[in-house]
Amino acid sequence: MTYRVCKRFHFAAGHQLTKVPSGHKCARLHGHNYVVEVVAEARTLTEEGWVVDFADLRKLKDWCDANWDHRVLNDLWPFNAGVETTAENIAAVLVKIGRDLGLPITRVRVWESPDSYAEAIWEDPDE
C-alpha cells in the first residue's frame, strides 16, 4: 500500500521567459500568484501514523518565502544560471529542494493560474 499526503501553499513572484519569440506575451516581465501543491508518499507510516508531519512540509514553503516570494525569479538561483522560469522548471526545482530538505516528496504541482499547472514527479528506481 502507498500512503499519500498533500500540502498547498502560495507565493508571488515575477518572471519572464527568455526562450520564447520576442512577440510572445510571456517574453514580457509579468507575475503570478503561484499555488504550489506538494505531495509526499510512503509505503509505511511513521510511529505517529503519518507519511510526514504536515508541519514538516512547511519547510518548503518557508524556503520559497525566504528565497523567491515577491522577487523576480530570473534574477535568482537556479534561474540566473540559465534555467528557464517555466512552471515545469519551478516544480522540478521544488521537488529537488524538498528532497534535499529530507522530505519524502514525490511530486510538486505549480499552478500559474486557476486553470493551468505544471507538475514534476520524482521517479527514482533505487527508492
C-alpha positions in Angstrom: 0.0 0.0 0.0 1.1 3.5 -0.7 0.1 6.5 1.5 0.0 10.0 0.1 -0.5 13.4 1.7 -0.7 16.8 0.0 0.0 20.3 1.3 -0.8 23.5 -0.6 0.9 26.9 -0.2 1.3 30.2 -2.2 4.0 32.6 -3.2 4.0 35.6 -5.5 6.8 36.3 -8.0 7.6 37.9 -11.3 9.4 36.4 -14.2 9.8 36.5 -18.0 10.5 33.7 -20.4 13.7 34.3 -22.4 13.5 31.5 -24.9 10.1 32.3 -26.5 9.7 34.6 -29.6 10.1 38.3 -28.8 6.4 38.9 -29.5 5.2 36.3 -27.1 3.3 37.7 -24.2 5.4 35.7 -21.7 8.6 37.4 -23.0 7.4 40.5 -21.1 8.0 40.8 -17.4 4.9 39.6 -15.6 3.9 37.9 -12.4 1.9 35.2 -10.9 0.4 34.3 -7.6 1.7 30.8 -7.7 -0.1 27.9 -5.9 2.2 25.0 -5.0 0.9 21.6 -4.2 3.4 19.3 -2.6 2.8 15.6 -2.5 4.7 13.2 -0.2 4.3 9.4 -0.2 5.4 6.4 1.8 4.8 2.7 1.8 4.9 2.6 5.6 3.7 5.2 8.1 5.8 6.8 10.9 5.3 5.7 14.5 2.8 8.6 14.7 0.8 7.1 11.8 1.9 9.8 9.3 3.6 9.8 5.9 5.2 13.0 7.2 4.1 15.7 9.6 2.2 18.3 7.7 4.2 20.9 9.7 7.4 19.5 8.2 6.1 20.1 4.7 6.1 23.8 5.6 9.9 23.7 5.3 9.4 24.0 1.5 7.0 27.0 1.9 9.5 28.6 4.2 12.2 28.1 1.6 10.1 29.7 -1.1 9.2 32.6 1.2 12.8 33.3 2.0 14.2 32.9 -1.5 11.5 33.6 -4.1 8.5 35.3 -2.7 7.9 38.8 -4.1 11.0 38.7 -6.3 11.9 38.4 -9.9 12.7 34.7 -10.5 15.0 35.4 -13.4 17.4 37.1 -11.0 17.6 34.2 -8.6 19.1 30.7 -8.4 18.8 28.5 -10.4 17.1 30.6 -13.0 20.0 33.1 -13.1 22.2 30.1 -14.2 20.2 29.6 -17.4 17.2 27.5 -16.2 14.1 28.9 -17.8 11.4 30.2 -15.4 8.6 27.9 -16.6 6.2 26.3 -14.2 7.6 23.0 -15.2 11.1 24.0 -14.1 9.8 25.7 -10.9 8.1 22.4 -10.0 11.2 20.3 -10.7 13.4 22.7 -8.6 10.9 22.4 -5.7 10.9 18.6 -5.8 14.7 18.7 -5.6 14.8 21.2 -2.8 12.1 19.4 -0.8 14.1 16.1 -1.1 17.3 17.9 -0.1 15.4 19.1 3.0 14.8 15.4 3.8 11.1 15.4 2.8 9.6 12.3 1.1 8.3 14.5 -1.7 7.3 12.6 -4.9 5.6 15.4 -6.9 5.0 19.1 -7.0 2.3 21.0 -8.9 2.8 24.6 -9.7 -0.3 26.5 -10.6 0.2 29.7 -12.5 -3.5 30.4 -12.8 -6.7 28.8 -11.5 -6.8 26.6 -14.6 -3.1 26.0 -15.6 -0.5 23.9 -13.8 2.7 22.1 -14.4 3.8 19.0 -12.4 7.2 17.4 -11.7 7.3 13.8 -10.5 10.2 12.2 -8.6 11.0 8.9 -10.2 13.9 7.1 -8.7 14.1 3.3 -9.2 16.5 3.0 -6.3 13.9 4.1 -3.7 
